[in-house]
Amino acid sequence: RENVGMGKDHTLFALIDGTIAFRKKAENKSYVSVIPAES
């Protein structure tokens, strides 16, 4: 996880403004990142 926070109920939220990117790695594991927006 990059630039992503997680709540107690496993809700994901962005810590910065940007674009969300989902990636799949290994066996059925998904990763989420927030790519910073250009200013």
C-alpha positions, -999 to +999 in steps of 0.1 A: +000+000+000+013+034-010-004+066+001-034+045+013-049+043+048-072+016+062-100+021+087-110-003+115-137-018+092-110-023+065-123+007+045-095+020+022-089+057+018-064+079-001-040+099+021-031+122-008-048+136-040-041+114-070-051+085-092-059+050-077-040+021-091-049-016-085-024-043-091-026-081-088+004-100-074+009-136-064-021-158-059-053-137-058-037-108-039-046-073-048-026-042-040-038-006-042-017+025-045-025+062-050-002+078-076+003+115-067-014+140-089+008+165-107+005+200-094 
